[in-house]
Amino acid sequence: MNVEKAAATVVVVGSVNMDLVAHASRLPAPGETLIGDAFAGTPGGKGGNQAVAAARLGADVALVGRIGLRQHGHELLAALELEHVSTEALHRDEQAWPGVAVIMVAHDGGENAIVVVPGSNADLSPQDVDAAAGPVRAARVVVAQLEVPVPAIQRAFELAREAGVTTVLNAAPAQALPAALLALTDWLVVNETEAAQLSADALDAAAQRDELTLARAAASHLRTLGPRHVLVTLGGQGAWLLCDDHPEGRHLSASRVAAIDTVGAGDTLVGGLAVGLAEGLTPLQAVSLGQAAAALAVSRPGVQQAMPYRSELPADARSIATV
């Protein structure tokens, strides 16, 4: 299928993994052996996922990272290139293993549990990022997650800030973040669990009584740490956006869909958000584009293969006007 290109340029700094996915009727309890129904090995990693999501939605995308060529490395490169994601800034390591994610998916509601072994992703260095300085400085949006080392992300955001490029940090999986990185972050995107972990010292019991209350309190706290925009995603409950355009915060409800597989929903949303920002959409419009893409993705099985092309989105989401 042809990728619809727009005048947007997105650079993703992040991980590339092979996802080993097992499906069963439910997730196993601790210590339990459960007979599954299906298994597949598919390309993944939060960096790779977000790059594919952005490319399918029309952006011109480059991926910065490290990929081990032992076992699944060449297959992962070929898959990215098939999705029209530039791999020129991916450092190849002949001796290293690529990252691997072991994923269990339950048929009932599409819930999942994931263990990630970083492999070559853990070796990404600031020097690797400097080698990709050209694409980073030329981008409109630079996106990163936390499946690669923080010093490499911080270096990418330094280069982006110097060039006036918008930065998006998807702080997943959650970990303590240096103040210097948050100061370089224009958009901080977290789910409710990550928001609670990053704001644990600032939230009282009342703030944690329900998802929306937690999101509001966590977003207010996280915004004081440096990011201009904070987006807390809430799955089926939508998302909470706090930014200059919406200083009191704004709840964006989610489309009602029958979820088949929620793995990759957050990555699809972040990819869509990056595309919207690169196209010059308002914060609200950019988030809405990401939500529309994520809603369609969870209604289909798989991760990257479930991510929609722009032409597949509902007409109102597909035709969001550039401002």
C-alpha positions as CSV (number, residue, x, y, z in Angstrom):
1,M,0.0,0.0,0.0
2,N,1.3,3.4,-0.9
3,V,2.2,5.8,2.0
4,E,0.6,9.2,1.7
5,K,3.4,11.7,2.2
6,A,3.0,15.1,3.8
7,A,5.4,18.0,4.3
8,A,6.2,16.8,7.8
9,T,9.5,15.5,9.0
10,V,9.7,13.4,12.2
11,V,12.8,11.9,13.7
12,V,12.4,9.1,16.2
13,V,15.2,8.3,18.7
14,G,14.5,4.9,20.1
15,S,14.4,1.2,20.3
16,V,14.0,-1.5,17.7
17,N,12.9,-4.9,19.0
18,M,11.6,-8.2,17.8
19,D,8.2,-8.8,19.5
20,L,7.6,-12.4,20.5
21,V,3.8,-12.4,21.1
22,A,1.8,-15.2,22.7
23,H,-2.0,-15.1,22.7
24,A,-4.2,-16.9,25.3
25,S,-7.7,-16.6,26.7
26,R,-6.3,-14.6,29.7
27,L,-3.0,-13.6,31.3
28,P,-1.4,-16.3,33.5
29,A,-1.3,-15.9,37.2
30,P,2.2,-15.8,38.9
31,G,3.7,-19.3,38.8
32,E,1.0,-20.6,36.4
33,T,1.7,-22.3,33.1
34,L,-1.1,-21.5,30.6
35,I,-1.7,-23.1,27.2
36,G,-1.8,-20.4,24.5
37,D,-3.7,-20.2,21.2
38,A,-1.3,-18.5,18.9
39,F,2.3,-17.1,18.6
40,A,4.0,-14.7,16.2
41,G,7.3,-12.9,15.9
42,T,6.8,-9.4,14.7
43,P,8.9,-6.2,14.5
44,G,8.4,-3.8,17.4
45,G,10.2,-1.7,20.0
46,K,8.7,1.7,21.0
47,G,11.0,3.5,18.7
48,G,10.2,1.3,15.7
49,N,6.5,1.3,16.5
50,Q,6.3,5.1,16.7
51,A,8.3,5.5,13.5
52,V,6.0,3.2,11.6
53,A,2.9,4.9,13.1
54,A,4.1,8.3,11.9
55,A,5.1,7.0,8.5
56,R,1.8,5.4,7.9
57,L,0.0,8.6,8.8
58,G,2.0,10.5,6.2
59,A,5.2,11.8,7.7
60,D,8.7,11.6,6.3
61,V,10.3,9.6,9.1
62,A,13.9,8.7,10.1
63,L,14.9,6.4,13.0
64,V,18.0,7.0,15.2
65,G,19.2,4.1,17.2
66,R,21.4,0.9,17.4
67,I,20.4,-2.4,16.0
68,G,22.2,-5.7,16.6
69,L,22.4,-7.9,13.5
70,R,22.6,-11.2,15.3
71,Q,19.3,-13.2,15.0
72,H,16.5,-10.8,14.0
73,G,18.5,-7.7,13.0
74,H,18.4,-7.9,9.2
75,E,14.7,-8.8,9.3
76,L,14.0,-5.7,11.5
77,L,15.8,-3.4,9.1
78,A,13.9,-4.8,6.1
79,A,10.6,-4.3,7.8
80,L,11.4,-0.7,8.6
81,E,12.4,0.0,5.1
82,L,9.3,-1.6,3.8
83,E,7.3,0.9,5.9
84,H,9.3,3.8,4.2
85,V,11.2,4.6,7.5
86,S,14.7,5.8,6.8
87,T,17.3,3.5,8.6
88,E,20.4,5.5,7.5
89,A,20.8,6.8,11.1
90,L,20.5,3.3,12.7
91,H,24.0,2.1,13.8
92,R,24.5,-1.5,12.8
93,D,26.3,-3.8,15.3
94,E,27.4,-7.1,13.8
95,Q,28.2,-8.6,17.2
96,A,25.1,-7.6,19.3
97,W,21.7,-9.0,19.7
98,P,18.8,-6.8,18.9
99,G,16.2,-6.0,21.5
100,V,13.5,-8.6,22.3
101,A,10.1,-8.1,23.8
102,V,8.1,-11.1,25.2
103,I,4.4,-10.2,25.1
104,M,1.4,-12.0,26.4
105,V,-2.0,-10.9,25.1
106,A,-5.4,-11.9,26.6
107,H,-8.3,-12.4,24.2
108,D,-10.7,-11.0,26.9
109,G,-10.3,-7.2,26.5
110,G,-6.9,-7.3,24.8
111,E,-5.0,-6.7,28.0
112,N,-1.2,-7.5,27.9
113,A,1.9,-8.1,29.9
114,I,5.4,-7.3,28.5
115,V,9.0,-8.1,29.4
116,V,11.6,-6.2,27.3
117,V,15.3,-7.3,27.0
118,P,17.0,-4.2,25.5
119,G,19.9,-5.9,23.7
120,S,21.6,-3.4,21.3
121,N,19.2,-0.6,22.3
122,A,21.0,-0.3,25.6
123,D,24.2,0.7,23.8
124,L,22.9,3.9,22.1
125,S,25.3,6.7,23.1
126,P,25.4,10.5,22.7
127,Q,28.1,9.9,20.1
128,D,25.7,7.8,18.1
129,V,23.2,10.7,18.2
130,D,25.9,13.2,17.2
131,A,26.5,11.1,14.1
132,A,22.8,11.7,13.2
133,A,22.9,15.4,14.1
134,G,21.9,16.4,10.5
135,P,18.6,14.6,10.5
136,V,17.8,15.7,14.0
137,R,18.4,19.4,13.3
138,A,16.5,19.2,10.1
139,A,13.4,17.7,11.6
140,R,10.2,19.4,12.7
141,V,9.6,17.0,15.6
142,V,12.0,14.7,17.5
143,V,10.4,11.9,19.5
144,A,12.0,9.7,22.1
145,Q,11.0,7.0,24.6
146,L,12.8,5.4,27.5
147,E,13.8,2.1,26.0
148,V,17.2,3.6,25.1
149,P,19.7,5.3,27.5
150,V,18.7,8.7,28.8
151,P,22.0,10.4,27.9
152,A,21.4,9.7,24.3
153,I,17.9,11.1,24.4
154,Q,19.2,14.2,26.2
155,R,21.8,14.8,23.5
156,A,19.1,14.5,20.8
157,F,16.9,17.0,22.6
158,E,19.9,19.4,23.0
159,L,20.5,19.3,19.3
160,A,16.8,19.7,18.6
161,R,16.4,22.7,21.0
162,E,19.4,24.4,19.4
163,A,17.7,24.1,16.0
164,G,14.2,25.1,17.2
165,V,12.8,21.6,16.7
166,T,9.8,20.4,18.8
167,T,10.6,17.6,21.2
168,V,8.2,14.9,22.4
169,L,9.2,12.5,25.2
170,N,7.1,9.5,25.8
171,A,8.3,8.6,29.3
172,A,7.8,4.9,29.0
173,P,8.7,2.7,30.7
174,A,8.7,5.1,33.6
175,Q,11.9,6.0,35.4
176,A,13.4,8.9,37.3
177,L,14.2,11.7,34.8
178,P,16.9,14.3,35.1
179,A,15.8,17.9,35.4
180,A,17.9,18.8,32.4
181,L,16.0,16.4,30.1
182,L,12.6,17.7,31.3
183,A,13.8,21.2,30.6
184,L,14.4,20.3,27.0
185,T,11.0,18.6,26.6
186,D,8.2,20.4,24.8
187,W,5.7,17.6,25.1
188,L,5.7,14.9,27.9
189,V,3.4,12.0,27.1
190,V,2.7,9.3,29.8
191,N,-0.1,6.9,30.6
192,E,-1.9,6.9,34.0
193,T,0.5,4.4,35.5
194,E,3.6,6.3,34.4
195,A,2.1,9.6,35.5
196,A,1.5,8.2,39.0
197,Q,5.0,6.8,39.2
198,L,6.6,10.0,38.1
199,S,4.4,12.1,40.4
200,A,4.3,9.7,43.4
201,D,5.8,12.2,45.9
202,A,3.4,15.0,44.8
203,L,0.1,13.1,44.9
204,D,-2.0,12.6,48.0
205,A,-4.6,9.8,48.4
206,A,-7.4,12.0,47.2
207,A,-5.7,12.6,43.9
208,Q,-5.5,8.9,43.2
209,R,-9.2,8.0,43.8
210,D,-9.9,7.8,40.1
211,E,-8.1,8.0,36.7
212,L,-9.2,11.4,35.7
213,T,-8.4,13.0,39.1
214,L,-5.0,11.4,39.1
215,A,-4.3,12.6,35.5
216,R,-5.3,16.2,36.4
217,A,-3.1,16.2,39.5
218,A,-0.1,14.5,37.9
219,A,-0.2,16.7,34.8
220,S,-0.2,19.8,37.0
221,H,2.8,18.5,38.9
222,L,4.7,17.3,35.8
223,R,4.3,20.6,34.0
224,T,6.1,22.4,36.8
225,L,9.2,20.3,36.0
226,G,9.7,21.9,32.6
227,P,7.5,20.5,29.8
228,R,5.2,23.1,28.1
229,H,2.7,20.4,27.3
230,V,1.7,17.3,29.4
231,L,-0.5,14.6,28.0
232,V,-1.7,11.8,30.2
233,T,-3.3,9.0,28.2
234,L,-6.1,7.0,29.9
235,G,-6.9,4.2,27.6
236,G,-10.6,3.9,27.1
237,Q,-11.2,7.0,29.2
238,G,-9.4,9.2,26.7
239,A,-6.6,11.6,27.7
240,W,-5.9,14.7,29.8
241,L,-4.1,17.6,28.1
242,L,-2.5,20.5,30.0
243,C,-0.7,23.2,28.0
244,D,-0.6,27.0,27.3
245,D,-3.7,26.7,25.0
246,H,-5.6,24.8,27.8
247,P,-4.1,26.1,31.1
248,E,-7.0,24.6,33.2
249,G,-6.6,21.3,31.4
250,R,-8.8,19.6,28.8
251,H,-10.3,16.1,28.9
252,L,-10.4,14.4,25.4
253,S,-12.7,11.5,25.4
254,A,-11.8,8.3,23.5
255,S,-13.8,6.8,20.7
256,R,-15.8,3.8,21.7
257,V,-14.3,0.7,20.0
258,A,-14.2,-3.0,20.7
259,A,-10.6,-3.5,21.7
260,I,-9.0,-6.7,20.2
261,D,-5.3,-5.9,21.0
262,T,-4.1,-2.9,23.0
263,V,-0.4,-3.5,22.5
264,G,1.0,-0.6,20.6
265,A,-2.0,1.8,21.2
266,G,0.2,4.3,23.0
267,D,2.9,4.2,20.4
268,T,0.3,4.7,17.7
269,L,-1.1,7.8,19.5
270,V,2.4,9.2,20.0
271,G,3.2,8.7,16.3
272,G,0.0,10.5,15.3
273,L,0.7,13.3,17.8
274,A,4.1,13.8,16.2
275,V,2.6,13.9,12.7
276,G,0.1,16.5,13.8
277,L,2.7,18.7,15.4
278,A,4.9,18.4,12.4
279,E,2.0,19.5,10.1
280,G,1.4,22.6,12.3
281,L,-1.8,21.4,13.9
282,T,-2.9,22.9,17.3
283,P,-2.2,20.8,20.3
284,L,-5.8,19.7,20.5
285,Q,-5.9,18.7,16.9
286,A,-2.6,16.9,17.1
287,V,-3.8,14.8,20.1
288,S,-7.1,14.1,18.3
289,L,-5.2,12.8,15.3
290,G,-3.2,10.4,17.5
291,Q,-6.4,9.3,19.3
292,A,-8.1,8.5,16.1
293,A,-5.2,6.4,14.9
294,A,-4.9,4.6,18.2
295,A,-8.7,3.8,18.3
296,L,-8.5,2.1,14.9
297,A,-5.3,0.3,15.8
298,V,-6.7,-1.4,18.9
299,S,-9.7,-2.7,16.9
300,R,-7.3,-4.9,14.9
301,P,-4.8,-7.6,16.0
302,G,-1.1,-7.0,16.0
303,V,1.1,-4.0,16.6
304,Q,2.7,-2.4,13.6
305,Q,0.5,-4.3,11.2
306,A,-2.6,-2.9,13.0
307,M,-1.4,0.8,12.7
308,P,-3.6,2.7,10.2
309,Y,-2.7,4.6,7.1
310,R,-4.1,8.2,7.0
311,S,-6.7,7.1,4.3
312,E,-8.2,4.6,6.8
313,L,-9.0,7.2,9.5
314,P,-12.5,8.5,9.8
315,A,-13.1,11.5,7.5
316,D,-13.2,14.0,10.3
317,A,-9.8,12.9,11.6
318,R,-8.3,12.4,8.2
319,S,-9.1,15.9,7.1
320,I,-8.1,17.9,10.2
321,A,-7.1,21.3,8.7
322,T,-3.6,22.6,9.1
323,V,-3.5,25.9,10.9
